[in-house]
């Protein structure tokens, strides 16, 4: 049964809401200073599980496309995400990530020939400003490596969003298979890096096992399936404007579960960021400038079988 547009957006939004719990789980449950191992455990088991359910492998040029998307959306993004989470205050990393709509606007102009409107740029700035009011607090010295990782992670995910918009997906392939390909490819990309850089896996207690199970299943397998299922019918701009829900969820999680207070300034920031998220769903969709329907699959059609892309946390 076809979903209405509000229902589709609401279901898709569950993904960044789930990703908003990543910082709390990382800091409260997982071993310290193991960003590559954490990224590996989050990606590869989820990808193999979904691949077993989908039972569809890429064909032809899609072996290369799936590998590229997996590297951008998962293989590079996950390690950079956790590296920034370990080295930066969560608030600063979240603000960098909330600039995703602006990255996507620039890449869409470069790769898709879509000029961002003044409304899109203004809405993106308001979203980032609102998130900054929510999550930025007095912090210690700035960690340059953590900041670089956050910027690179945001750029990697944004490039994945735009390329998925450009390529669509093969005929007859659903979002479950597309999600499985990317998670598996990304996990395989991370595996040798984790072993070379961090060595053998750490000893895990019950809390860590529970945290990794949550990240792999609910936070990744289910959340990414909802994300790719939903954003196939949304534009890249609409999808990325759901991103601020992630740091907002992180702030609410800190208040509800960790006893952190919310100030009036933070509440104002929440209103601004949520308003920008809603406004971003009304940005007009622009047709893709694709060379041929055969190359792009069903991208840009906007129907149930069209596909777009990607994540935040």
Secondary structure, DSSP 8 states (H G I E B T S, - for coil): ----HHHHHHHHHHHHHHHTTHHHHHHHHS-TT-HHHHHHHHHHHHHHHHHHHH-----TTHHHHHHHHHIIIIIIHHHHHHHHHHHS-HHHHHHHHHTHHHHHHHHHHHHT-----HHHHHHHHHHHHHHHHHH----SS--HHHHHHHHHHHHHHHHHHHHHHHH---TT--HHHHHHHHHHHHHHHHHHHHHHHH-S-----HHHHHHHHHHHIIIIIIHHHHHHHHHTTS-HHHHHTTTHHHHHHHHHHHHHHS-----HHHHHHHHHHHHHHHHHTTS-------S-HHHHTTTTS-STT--------
